[in-house]
Amino acid sequence: MFVSNLKSIGQIGIPVKEINRAILFYKDLLELPLLFNTDLMAFFNCDGVRLMLSLPEKEQFENASSVLYFQVDDITASYNQLKEKGVSFIDKPHLITKMGSTETWMVFFNDTEGNTHALMSEVEV
């Protein structure tokens, strides 16, 4: 029987076009703690998962990143707070699915570098 040695996600890389602009977005608008940065990359903490913003080293890494789904307790309050700060939302908070007594709500937004991310909230009803 094969047993995977994989544990948890240690880091997620997000390609950026302009590192200083991206740092301001993730630090000031999303309010993620900046761990440290260099001229080419920046590292943030998102509840124990490290996010690495970096200028692509090779052309194959220039495409937009995977969608990050940021878990929040109150999606409407978080949406309103980020919208007031100037975050560009694609849609409004909406119900994705209801599984038993849990509703999953999401709203999608773009960062300053062309990556799409989302806020998500799972609500007991």
C-alpha positions in Angstrom: 0.0 0.0 0.0 1.3 3.4 -1.0 1.4 6.1 1.7 1.9 9.7 0.6 4.6 11.7 2.3 2.8 14.9 1.4 1.7 16.9 4.5 0.2 20.3 4.1 0.6 23.2 1.7 3.8 25.1 2.8 3.6 28.0 0.3 1.5 29.3 -2.6 3.2 31.3 -5.3 1.4 34.2 -6.9 2.9 35.7 -10.0 3.0 39.5 -10.1 3.9 42.1 -12.7 4.9 45.0 -10.3 6.1 43.8 -6.9 5.6 47.1 -5.0 2.0 47.6 -6.3 1.2 44.0 -5.3 2.7 44.4 -1.8 0.4 47.4 -1.2 -2.6 45.4 -2.3 -2.0 42.3 -0.2 -0.7 44.3 2.8 -2.9 47.4 2.9 -6.1 46.2 1.2 -6.3 42.5 2.3 -4.4 43.3 5.5 -2.2 40.2 5.3 0.9 40.3 7.5 4.0 40.9 5.5 6.7 38.5 6.6 9.5 40.0 4.5 10.3 41.1 1.0 13.2 41.6 -1.5 13.3 43.4 -4.8 11.8 40.4 -6.6 9.4 38.8 -4.1 7.3 39.3 -1.0 6.1 36.8 1.6 2.8 37.0 3.5 1.2 34.9 6.2 -2.4 33.9 5.6 -3.4 32.0 8.8 -0.3 29.8 8.7 0.0 29.4 4.9 2.8 31.4 3.3 1.9 33.4 0.2 4.8 34.2 -2.1 4.4 37.1 -4.5 7.1 37.0 -7.1 8.1 38.4 -10.5 8.2 35.4 -12.8 11.7 34.0 -13.4 10.6 32.3 -16.6 7.9 33.0 -19.2 6.1 29.8 -18.2 5.3 31.3 -14.8 3.8 34.5 -16.1 0.2 33.3 -16.2 -2.3 34.1 -13.5 -2.2 32.0 -10.4 -4.8 29.5 -9.1 -7.8 31.1 -7.4 -7.3 31.6 -3.7 -10.4 31.3 -1.6 -10.0 33.4 1.6 -12.3 32.1 4.4 -14.2 34.8 6.2 -16.8 34.7 8.9 -19.1 37.4 7.5 -18.9 37.6 3.7 -21.1 40.7 3.4 -19.1 42.7 6.0 -15.8 41.6 4.4 -17.1 42.4 0.9 -18.2 45.9 2.0 -15.0 46.6 3.9 -12.7 45.6 1.0 -14.9 47.4 -1.6 -14.6 50.6 0.5 -10.8 50.2 0.3 -11.0 50.0 -3.5 -10.8 46.2 -4.1 -12.2 45.4 -7.6 -15.0 42.8 -7.2 -16.3 40.8 -10.2 -19.6 40.1 -8.6 -21.5 40.4 -5.3 -21.7 37.8 -2.5 -23.9 34.9 -3.7 -25.0 31.5 -2.6 -23.0 28.7 -4.2 -24.5 25.6 -2.6 -26.4 24.4 0.4 -25.2 21.1 1.9 -27.4 19.9 4.7 -27.5 22.8 7.1 -24.5 24.6 5.7 -24.6 27.3 3.0 -21.5 28.2 1.0 -21.3 31.8 -0.1 -18.6 33.4 -2.4 -17.7 36.6 -4.0 -14.8 37.0 -6.5 -12.3 39.8 -6.9 -9.2 40.8 -8.9 -5.9 41.8 -7.4 -3.8 44.5 -9.0 -1.8 41.9 -11.0 -4.7 40.3 -12.9 -5.2 37.3 -10.5 -8.7 36.3 -9.5 -9.4 35.4 -5.9 -12.5 34.9 -3.8 -13.9 35.4 -0.3 -15.9 32.4 0.9 -18.0 31.8 3.9 -19.7 28.7 5.2 -22.8 29.5 7.2 -24.8 27.2 9.4 -28.5 27.8 8.8 
